[in-house]
């Protein structure tokens, strides 16, 4: 296996330490919520993984713009890596939300505006991977992919603001809840610390995973080039 | 359900859902990391095989950008 950079090893270690601390804060530092009980603790990672999902899609859109400007293939690899990570973390966001909803809303799923827009966002980025698989020419694939991630990014602010703009039962952390929101709660200082630390931790999880996924993308590209050279 | 939560004396007993939520996060994240490792390992095998067929081609992942710039 190829040696990895020392900085990446340090980042892996730092991220793992942050992750362990955040788990400790979630279970031992943050108090139990008075009404919902322990399931409220899902909130810390539910929001954090959702943040990583949206951050990934933003990174992909920026990479798409940079690709169209420079035609440099590294931005195409960057966008692909970001979308892949975004899909994984948005999936986690949806599933953890569903698990929280079961005891609080008394249902695993409802076609609420927030849940619906998040699902559409996830499907839009799944379609990006399918689009890429359907195009053989690398340059055409990168160009179409870049345009797609830029246009697809419209779904991200739509999802973020859906709980604020539409009538919804989904609670919001920042801003005013809709009158019909169910499951909202007031955060104590310890809850705020845990919440912010989880966001901080998952930002590093995102950076760390992006670096690993980019290395993989570059390596795959090289092996592909070697295969092409062999076939000539 | 929300009324029964509001009028109870103590917090609702929802620990099982919390465990399920964190289990999903840990399992999916671990599965993604394993998938990255497996893909890397498979590429490494492909690279070794291709290097045997093309002995003069030696590739280094970290120097890829420099060599292509």
Interface residues (C-beta under 8 A of the other chain):
Chain A: X1 X2 X5 X26 X32 X33 X34 X35 X36 X37 X38 X39 X40 X41 X42 X45 X46 X49 X74 X88 X91 X92 X95 X96 X99 X100 X102 X103 X104 X105 X106 X182 X205 X209 X212 X213 X215 X216 X218 X219 X220 X221 X222 X223 X226 X227 X229 X230
Chain B: X1 X2 X5 X6 X8 X11 X12 X13 X14 X15 X17 X18 X20 X21 X22 X24 X25 X28 X29 X32 X33 X36 X39 X40 X41 X43 X44 X46 X47 X50 X51 X53 X54 X57 X59 X60 X61 X62 X64 X65
